[in-house]
């Protein structure tokens, strides 16, 4: 038996039969005092542990849960300062990993996400066809009318930006926070580098693509009642655009130049150079001709047009390759040791 296989078989998750997989629900709690108890109550028996993360909530949601919830599965975690939805989620992830949980499901505490759908999020991971699942409120077009117009437009714009930055071209609704992840995959994520606030979900997708994790959309319908959303599309759109652009640059460098070189790498590099040259040379010649009131020669026009057309063709070839390179093979089956140690089973006294 090789060293890698030996370590793989020592992994507590590897040794766990499917019927005894431990599922954890992580509930970030910030200004959800009125809804969080109902969310907990609706979590089914398939959930073995519930981690309510009080993210320095001004309503003291964590203490409210401790005083009014008798569910033995519930464990309340208190963040000393507000970290944002991402920071709260990762606090819950860390606690669940330390407690030996195998699948981690993040459910918001405001009631917008139906806890009854949790088995659908877990199933693809249990079946070994996905590393990470996330909700998609746009899947059923008949229910889109229930979403407020500003949210519909904002989420559509953010989804298109997310496709470019994360590389998951077949995934939509990136800001949807209803997610599930395999503990092995979560334990390899750089928690200290992932965005802690509203960009958390999109940044998670970017990190997962760098790991080559398989992500799957789960159809769902959002519920909008008396909850108050802390997310304002207008206020975060500029910030999201900058961060998506940053992540796009990192992803391209990591996947196409640092980790591997392929024909697509040369398509991108040569296509970018030719396109820039064609645009700059054409603009210069157009400006020169206009100032001198003369018509540019056919050769000059072709010298600007040909690099531009060829560059655009190469960039289209790169985009075509990128859309086809979405990860398809789950990685949690190949991870034999966690970066964040899982809690080992207790040994009986000798």
Steps between C-alpha positions, in 0.01 A plus 500: 500500500643838397547791739221704340255210521598429860437861600175498304374199695592673828265787413193479732276614214628216278422246771146625556225295330250710297219424743694650791622818333476791742324801351536844656289811442677834544270798565658849506291707739496877461177693552293182456358470851143483372565219249791286620302275737258407222792417268648270766164334563458419129835324467427129460643194679760454225692787663725376781640833621386862477747784546340840560765769462414822682703749297505770770128537438349817654180302563694234697368225272738245651378554856142494369564154353665376819206615711218382275629195310524157662619315189803294616660533156544876539833654589527880517826667400566864591728713284659775715461745212290518188678315218224503241308209352816340364693527823207360695461211257867409519482508881222243475695299242803487728294382797325234291831374357651485849199294612550247221205595278513379141266730307447866591181679394470875532145629553418864564312574819251744345261238363555574130634147448279199560678262742288218355714517182817404688496131387505617137817700565669211676403223254748583215788507752394168653474353151854614426411718200566843658727664753284808555134569433322833496148627453376652175186714526499559123459133402120504492406797285137491617606607851733785403211746521497458878847654529511880544599670177813667632625169639423325172700753297785520750537123532494459121784751463702341780445155352647599165802658669543189712519275195805687376679521834430150634509293181174323585319592180211261570425645846253781563383700802847530662381707798265224611609397849327162518799269455645164599864391492696184574708537816816380326467777242413763761802404710731575205359848438709800614255640755734789577489620137131460415289816506308518827209719397250504214755392240543174691290277272667626182846476655425142606429411137828658393694302763321180405591547134866540595465165682312358197197415710171395341210737568136417432193725497196388700162643389323688776242770554580790729245615756459871570292587803570739788878449505726800442793441267830666596622474140461812285580430134571864418749542783704188422488492118821702456683300766387173343614611153849577631526170689370299205761665276772421755391136530477467121861608467611261774306208352642551154855525633468197729320270255656597169854612580609387848338157527501406132574628152272405213394623159242716677782679686660602171160592353444739789848650497531543122135605462536771764818637343358505147173660612676775695740566212214519249299737717791730586646506149158555345416781743835667436465483122139622515604797716796575269286484188230722652750763608663506154168476313623209291359154435703208638632256244352154461821348634482709816138399557584133451800527733261612775206275410677167453666485847174613658291235323755226562534603865124491554485157337768368734323649803175333395689171471630551854153574637368188325772293667435661839128424488579136426752464783250512789608234756312172452675252733430544874815551702378390845555138396867572438569704815652256748606742769350827618692823534293569813516180712170327564440392856613140540261245656557446870677176586367283781722493810749214503 
